[in-house]
Amino acid sequence: MKKKINTLKNRMESYKTSSNVLKSFKYAFSGLSYVLKTSRNFKIELIFAVTSLIIGFLLHISQSNYLILIATIMSVLILEILNTSIESIVDLVVKKEFSSLAKISKDTSAGAVLLASINSVIIAVYIFVPKIKLLFESI
């Protein structure tokens, strides 16, 4: 019974903004933890991110290119988190009913992640291909 009361209290206070900075960080890390545990795409994007950072290190890319690479990776990961958030909100609102507007919302948020991913591939090609060409020319 006590757990039910706590859950109800948390739900009633969920609209409030935390006045405690440390609690805000706790909530943010909880959100990151949730995405890491539940989102297959986020895990795949993390694998690609780490792989591209390792490749960048091995190819000795410049600091500015490394910064561009990190910014690109962060944009994809941020959009994936926002996509998960949007999908959760839509699911909460429509429950198990089909809604064409819900479909549009989910599809467009997924489309944003897709565009960011395509952008990241273009940037990776721009950064890595010249280095890989030089590597093969020196062999």
TINU-429798 format. One record per residue (C-alpha): residue in one letter; x, y, z; chain; residue number from 1. Coordinates in steps of 0.2 Angstrom, whole numbers, plus 5000, padded with zeros to 4 digits. Layout:
+------+------+------+------+------+-----+
! code !    X !    Y !    Z ! unit ! pos !
+------+------+------+------+------+-----+
!    a !    X !    Y !    Z !    A ! NUM !
...
+------+------+------+------+------+-----+
end
This chain:
+------+------+------+------+------+-----+
! code !    X !    Y !    Z ! unit ! pos !
+------+------+------+------+------+-----+
!    m ! 5000 ! 5000 ! 5000 !    A !   1 !
!    k ! 5014 ! 5012 ! 5004 !    A !   2 !
!    k ! 5022 ! 5009 ! 4987 !    A !   3 !
!    k ! 5005 ! 5013 ! 4979 !    A !   4 !
!    i ! 5004 ! 5030 ! 4989 !    A !   5 !
!    n ! 5022 ! 5034 ! 4984 !    A !   6 !
!    t ! 5019 ! 5031 ! 4966 !    A !   7 !
!    l ! 5003 ! 5042 ! 4966 !    A !   8 !
!    k ! 5013 ! 5056 ! 4975 !    A !   9 !
!    n ! 5027 ! 5055 ! 4962 !    A !  10 !
!    r ! 5014 ! 5055 ! 4948 !    A !  11 !
!    m ! 5005 ! 5071 ! 4955 !    A !  12 !
!    e ! 5022 ! 5080 ! 4957 !    A !  13 !
!    s ! 5029 ! 5074 ! 4940 !    A !  14 !
!    y ! 5024 ! 5091 ! 4932 !    A !  15 !
!    k ! 5035 ! 5101 ! 4944 !    A !  16 !
!    t ! 5052 ! 5107 ! 4940 !    A !  17 !
!    s ! 5066 ! 5101 ! 4952 !    A !  18 !
!    s ! 5073 ! 5115 ! 4962 !    A !  19 !
!    n ! 5088 ! 5104 ! 4967 !    A !  20 !
!    v ! 5102 ! 5104 ! 4954 !    A !  21 !
!    l ! 5108 ! 5087 ! 4960 !    A !  22 !
!    k ! 5091 ! 5079 ! 4958 !    A !  23 !
!    s ! 5090 ! 5087 ! 4940 !    A !  24 !
!    f ! 5106 ! 5078 ! 4936 !    A !  25 !
!    k ! 5099 ! 5062 ! 4944 !    A !  26 !
!    y ! 5084 ! 5063 ! 4933 !    A !  27 !
!    a ! 5094 ! 5067 ! 4917 !    A !  28 !
!    f ! 5105 ! 5052 ! 4920 !    A !  29 !
!    s ! 5090 ! 5041 ! 4924 !    A !  30 !
!    g ! 5083 ! 5046 ! 4906 !    A !  31 !
!    l ! 5100 ! 5042 ! 4898 !    A !  32 !
!    s ! 5100 ! 5025 ! 4908 !    A !  33 !
!    y ! 5082 ! 5022 ! 4901 !    A !  34 !
!    v ! 5087 ! 5025 ! 4883 !    A !  35 !
!    l ! 5103 ! 5014 ! 4885 !    A !  36 !
!    k ! 5092 ! 5000 ! 4892 !    A !  37 !
!    t ! 5077 ! 5001 ! 4880 !    A !  38 !
!    s ! 5082 ! 5008 ! 4864 !    A !  39 !
!    r ! 5090 ! 4996 ! 4851 !    A !  40 !
!    n ! 5094 ! 5010 ! 4839 !    A !  41 !
!    f ! 5103 ! 5020 ! 4853 !    A !  42 !
!    k ! 5114 ! 5005 ! 4856 !    A !  43 !
!    i ! 5118 ! 5003 ! 4838 !    A !  44 !
!    e ! 5122 ! 5022 ! 4836 !    A !  45 !
!    l ! 5134 ! 5021 ! 4851 !    A !  46 !
!    i ! 5143 ! 5006 ! 4843 !    A !  47 !
!    f ! 5145 ! 5016 ! 4827 !    A !  48 !
!    a ! 5150 ! 5032 ! 4837 !    A !  49 !
!    v ! 5164 ! 5022 ! 4847 !    A !  50 !
!    t ! 5170 ! 5014 ! 4831 !    A !  51 !
!    s ! 5171 ! 5030 ! 4822 !    A !  52 !
!    l ! 5181 ! 5038 ! 4836 !    A !  53 !
!    i ! 5193 ! 5024 ! 4836 !    A !  54 !
!    i ! 5195 ! 5025 ! 4817 !    A !  55 !
!    g ! 5198 ! 5044 ! 4819 !    A !  56 !
!    f ! 5211 ! 5040 ! 4832 !    A !  57 !
!    l ! 5220 ! 5027 ! 4821 !    A !  58 !
!    l ! 5220 ! 5038 ! 4806 !    A !  59 !
!    h ! 5226 ! 5053 ! 4816 !    A !  60 !
!    i ! 5213 ! 5065 ! 4811 !    A !  61 !
!    s ! 5215 ! 5083 ! 4816 !    A !  62 !
!    q ! 5208 ! 5091 ! 4831 !    A !  63 !
!    s ! 5195 ! 5101 ! 4821 !    A !  64 !
!    n ! 5190 ! 5085 ! 4812 !    A !  65 !
!    y ! 5188 ! 5076 ! 4829 !    A !  66 !
!    l ! 5178 ! 5090 ! 4836 !    A !  67 !
!    i ! 5166 ! 5089 ! 4820 !    A !  68 !
!    l ! 5165 ! 5070 ! 4822 !    A !  69 !
!    i ! 5160 ! 5072 ! 4841 !    A !  70 !
!    a ! 5147 ! 5086 ! 4837 !    A !  71 !
!    t ! 5140 ! 5075 ! 4823 !    A !  72 !
!    i ! 5139 ! 5060 ! 4835 !    A !  73 !
!    m ! 5131 ! 5070 ! 4848 !    A !  74 !
!    s ! 5118 ! 5077 ! 4836 !    A !  75 !
!    v ! 5113 ! 5059 ! 4831 !    A !  76 !
!    l ! 5112 ! 5053 ! 4850 !    A !  77 !
!    i ! 5102 ! 5068 ! 4855 !    A !  78 !
!    l ! 5090 ! 5066 ! 4842 !    A !  79 !
!    e ! 5088 ! 5048 ! 4846 !    A !  80 !
!    i ! 5084 ! 5052 ! 4864 !    A !  81 !
!    l ! 5071 ! 5065 ! 4858 !    A !  82 !
!    n ! 5064 ! 5052 ! 4846 !    A !  83 !
!    t ! 5062 ! 5040 ! 4861 !    A !  84 !
!    s ! 5054 ! 5054 ! 4871 !    A !  85 !
!    i ! 5041 ! 5059 ! 4857 !    A !  86 !
!    e ! 5037 ! 5041 ! 4854 !    A !  87 !
!    s ! 5034 ! 5038 ! 4873 !    A !  88 !
!    i ! 5023 ! 5054 ! 4874 !    A !  89 !
!    v ! 5013 ! 5048 ! 4859 !    A !  90 !
!    d ! 5010 ! 5031 ! 4866 !    A !  91 !
!    l ! 5004 ! 5038 ! 4882 !    A !  92 !
!    v ! 4992 ! 5049 ! 4874 !    A !  93 !
!    v ! 4984 ! 5037 ! 4861 !    A !  94 !
!    k ! 4986 ! 5022 ! 4872 !    A !  95 !
!    k ! 4983 ! 5007 ! 4860 !    A !  96 !
!    e ! 4972 ! 5016 ! 4848 !    A !  97 !
!    f ! 4978 ! 5019 ! 4830 !    A !  98 !
!    s ! 4980 ! 5038 ! 4826 !    A !  99 !
!    s ! 4986 ! 5045 ! 4810 !    A ! 100 !
!    l ! 4992 ! 5060 ! 4819 !    A ! 101 !
!    a ! 5002 ! 5049 ! 4831 !    A ! 102 !
!    k ! 5009 ! 5040 ! 4816 !    A ! 103 !
!    i ! 5015 ! 5057 ! 4808 !    A ! 104 !
!    s ! 5022 ! 5062 ! 4825 !    A ! 105 !
!    k ! 5032 ! 5046 ! 4827 !    A ! 106 !
!    d ! 5037 ! 5045 ! 4809 !    A ! 107 !
!    t ! 5043 ! 5062 ! 4808 !    A ! 108 !
!    s ! 5054 ! 5061 ! 4824 !    A ! 109 !
!    a ! 5061 ! 5045 ! 4817 !    A ! 110 !
!    g ! 5064 ! 5054 ! 4800 !    A ! 111 !
!    a ! 5074 ! 5067 ! 4810 !    A ! 112 !
!    v ! 5086 ! 5054 ! 4817 !    A ! 113 !
!    l ! 5087 ! 5046 ! 4799 !    A ! 114 !
!    l ! 5093 ! 5063 ! 4792 !    A ! 115 !
!    a ! 5105 ! 5066 ! 4806 !    A ! 116 !
!    s ! 5112 ! 5048 ! 4803 !    A ! 117 !
!    i ! 5114 ! 5052 ! 4784 !    A ! 118 !
!    n ! 5123 ! 5068 ! 4788 !    A ! 119 !
!    s ! 5135 ! 5058 ! 4800 !    A ! 120 !
!    v ! 5139 ! 5046 ! 4786 !    A ! 121 !
!    i ! 5143 ! 5061 ! 4774 !    A ! 122 !
!    i ! 5154 ! 5069 ! 4787 !    A ! 123 !
!    a ! 5163 ! 5052 ! 4791 !    A ! 124 !
!    v ! 5166 ! 5050 ! 4772 !    A ! 125 !
!    y ! 5173 ! 5068 ! 4771 !    A ! 126 !
!    i ! 5184 ! 5065 ! 4786 !    A ! 127 !
!    f ! 5190 ! 5047 ! 4783 !    A ! 128 !
!    v ! 5191 ! 5044 ! 4764 !    A ! 129 !
!    p ! 5206 ! 5056 ! 4761 !    A ! 130 !
!    k ! 5215 ! 5048 ! 4776 !    A ! 131 !
!    i ! 5212 ! 5031 ! 4770 !    A ! 132 !
!    k ! 5217 ! 5036 ! 4752 !    A ! 133 !
!    l ! 5234 ! 5042 ! 4759 !    A ! 134 !
!    l ! 5236 ! 5026 ! 4769 !    A ! 135 !
!    f ! 5234 ! 5015 ! 4753 !    A ! 136 !
!    e ! 5245 ! 5027 ! 4743 !    A ! 137 !
!    s ! 5259 ! 5025 ! 4755 !    A ! 138 !
!    i ! 5258 ! 5006 ! 4754 !    A ! 139 !
+------+------+------+------+------+-----+
end
